[in-house]
C-alpha cells in the first residue's frame, strides 16, 4: 500500500451501502463484465480497510489503487457489484481517509450489508491463508474448481472453510431471565449463556450440557429461535430459548464468574445495540414482558 496515496485518490472510489438492503449472492466465478466497480474487502490480518465515512474500496482492481495483494478470493455479488476478499501484507499502511479497523469494532458502524460480506470475507481469507499446504501430507494445495475448497496436489485431500457451530440460549424461570458474566466481559456486563457444539452432540444436547456445566441449572422445552453467522473467528451461532426445570445456580468462577435470575424491570447492563443474537434474545424476553430494550 505504500506509495499509493495519489493513485487511490484519483482512480478509486470509497463505497458504502445506503438505502434499501441489497441481497448478497455467493458465487465462485466473477462476472466477465461487471456493471459497476468491484467492492474490495481488504484485510491486514483481521483488520478491514475502511473509510471514515463507512465504506470499503471500490475499484476495477486494487492494483489500480496501489494495493498489492498477497492473495485474493472472489466472494459473489452484492446487488450487481462483484465482491472480492484480499489479504494485504502485515505492514501495509492505509491511504489518506482510510484506516484498518478490527471487524468487532465495526459492528454497527459499517452498513449491515457491508459488514455481513466482510464477515464472510475475513473467514474466507483466514481459510485461504491457513490452507496453502495440506494438513495430512504437507504438499501444496490449489484452489478447487466448482467449489469453495483447496485440494492437495499430492494426496487429493480437499480442505473446506472451517465453521464452528455453537449455541446461545435464553433460559427463563417464572418471568425471570438467566444472565451471566464471563471474566472477559466489560465491567458490569451480563449476557445469555453460549457454548460450542461438541462432536456427537445435537445442538439441543449442547444447550442442556452447557447450561448445566456453567450454572448447574437443568433445562427443558428447548426451542429454536434464530441463527447468526459470527466471524470471531468462524462460528455459526444457533439461538434457542428454554425453561428452567431444576437446580440452583452454582458457577465455577472460571468460565462464569457470576450468574443470576433477572426480572424484566431489574435487568443488569448488557451489550448495547440490536446487532447480535444475544441482544435479540434479551430484546425478545423484554418485549414479551412489555419492557423497553
N, C-alpha and C positions, 0 to 999 in steps of 0.2 A: 504493500500500500504506500510505501514511501515514495515521494516524488510525484504523486498522482493528484495533488490538490487541484491544480488548474484544470486538468483533464476532466476530473469529476464534475467540477462546476459547469463546464461547457458542454459536456456530451451526455450527461445522465440527469435524470430527474429523481426526486425522492418521493416515493409513493406511499400514501396512506389509503385506508379504505373508509369511506364515509357514505352516508345514505343507507339504502336497503342492503341487507345482508346478501353477499354473493355466495353461491354454492361452490364448494371445492370438489373437484373430480380427480381422484387418484389415477395416474397413468404412468406407464413405464417409458413411452416413446414421445418425445416432444413433437409438436406440430411442425410440418415443413415450412409453413408460412404463418407466423403469428400476426394477429390483428393489432396487438399492442406490444410495447416493450415488456420483456420478462421481469418478474419480481425475483430478486436475489436475496436469499436468506443466508447471509454470510456470517460464519462463526469463527471466533478466536477462542478455541476451547469450547465452553458452553456459553460464551458471551455473544450476543447478537449485535450486529452493526445496525444502528438505528439513527434516525434523525431526531432532532429536538422536537419537531412538530409531531412525531409519532408515525413514522413510516419506515420503509426499507428501500434499498437501492432498486431503481427501475431503469434498465438499460438493455439494449440488444445483447450485450455480452459484457461481463465485468471487466474483461481486458481493455475495453474501450475506455473504462473509467479508471484504469490503472490498478485494478485489483488482480493480484497474482494468486491463483488458487492452487492449493496442494491437490485437491480432488473436488469433484462435483457429482451431484446426482439429480436427475430430473424427478420432480415430485408429482406434477399434474397441473391442472388448470384451476385458477380461482376466477370464476366467471370466464372471460375469454383470455385471461392473462396467464402465460406459462410461468410456472414457479420452479425455481431451482434452489437446491441447498448447496452451499460451498464452504470449504474449510480453508481458512487463512493461516498464515504462519503464526506461531506463538508470540512473535514480537511485532506483529502488524500494528500500525498506527492508524487511527481513524482520521479521515479528512475533515476539514472545517465543517461545522454544522452537524456533525455526526459523532457518535460515541459508541463504545462497546458496553452493553448492559447485560447483566445476568437475567436469564429468562424469568426467574421468580419475581424479580423486581419489576419486570414489565407487565406482570399480570394486572389487568385493569388500566394500564397506561397505553398499551397498544390497542387499536381497534380489534374486536374479538376475532374477526376473520383472519387478520394477520397473525395474531397470537396462536390461533389454532394451527395454522400452517407452520409457524415457527416451531411449535411443539413437535409436529411431525418431522420437520427438517432436522432438528437437533438430534433426534433419535436415529434418523437415517444416517447422519454423518458420524455419530458415535459408532454405529454398527459398521459402516464402511471403513472407518479408520482402524477399528479393533479386529477386523477380519481380513486383513490383507494377506494373512498366512493361515493355513489350515491348522486347527487346534488338534487334529488327530495325527497328522504326519509331518507338519511343518512346511509343506510346499506352498508356493504362491497360489493365490486364488484369483479368479477372474469373475467379472460380472456375468450373471447368467442371462440368457435370452428368454424373454417371455414371462419372467417372474422376478420378484424382488429377492434376490439371493446372490451369494458369491459361491462359486463352485471350485473345489480344489482341482488343480491341473494334474495332480498325480493320482489321488485315490478317488476323486469324483464326489467327495462328501459335500453336500450343499449346506451353507450357513445362512440362516434367515435372520432378519432383525429380531432381537430379543424383546420379549414382552413379559412382564411380571404381573399376574393378576393379584389383586388384593381386595379385601373387603373393608367397608366402612359402615358403621351401624349406629342408629339412634335407638336406644333402649328406653322404654317408658315403663313407669310404675305408678299407677293411681294418680295420673295427671302430672307426674314429675318426669324429668329427663335426666338420664345418667350422663354426666360430663366428667372428663378427667383432664389432667395436665401432665405432660411429659417434661422431664428436666430441661429439654432443649427449647421448649416453648418460650415466647416472650413473657416477661414477668406478668403474672396475674391472669394469663390467657388460659381458657379451658376449651375443650372441643369434644366431639364424639369419638368413640373408640375405632381403631383401624388396625389391620394386620395383614400379612401376606399369606396367600394360599400355599399350603404345603403339598408335595407330591402325594397323590392318592386321595385327596380330600375333595369333596364338593364344596362350593362356596358357602352353603348353609352350614356345613360342618365347621368350616373356618370361623364363621360368625360365633357359633356356640363355644368353640375352643378358645378363641382369642378373648372373648368377653370373660370367660371363666378364669383364664390364665392371668388376665390383667386386673380383675376386680373380685374374683371368687363368686360372681353372680351367674346363676343359671338362667337361660332364656328359653322362650317358646314363641310360637306364632311368628316365625321368621318370614318376612315378606320383602320381595324385591321392590326397590324404589326407583333407582336410575343408575346410569353409569357415566363415567367421565375419563377420557384419556388424561394421564398425568405424567408428563415427561420429566420426572425428577427421581431417578433418571429415565425410567422406561416402564412405568406402571400403567395398568388399567384398573381404575377404581370402580368397584361394584358396590353400589349402595343398597342398604337394607334398613328395614325397621323391625323391631322385635319387642316383646313384652317380657318383663321380669317374671320368672317362675319360682325361684327360691334363692336363698343365700343373703348374706350381709356383706357389705363392701370391705374388702381387705386388699391393699395394694402392696407390691413388693418393694417399693421405694427405689427401684432401679429404672425399669421402663416407665412406670407410672409413679409419680410422687404424691398425687392426691386425686381423689375421685369422690363424687357426692351426687345425691339426687337433688335436682333444682326445679322448683315450681316456675311457671312462666312469668310470674311477677317478681321473681328474685333471681334472675339469671346472672351468672358471673360474666366478666368480659370475655368475649370470644372474637375470633378473627373477623375484622370488619369487611363489609362488602357482600356481594352476592355472586361470586365468580367460581367458587369451589363447591364440590358436592357436600362437604361438611357444612358449609353455610346453607345450602339448600335444605339439608335435613333439619337443621335448627330452625330455619325460617318456616318450614312446614309445620313443625311442632308448635311454634308460636302462633302461626296463623290459625291453626285449628283451635287454639286457646283464646283467640280474639285479641292477641297482643302484637304490637309492632315489633319488627325485627330490629 
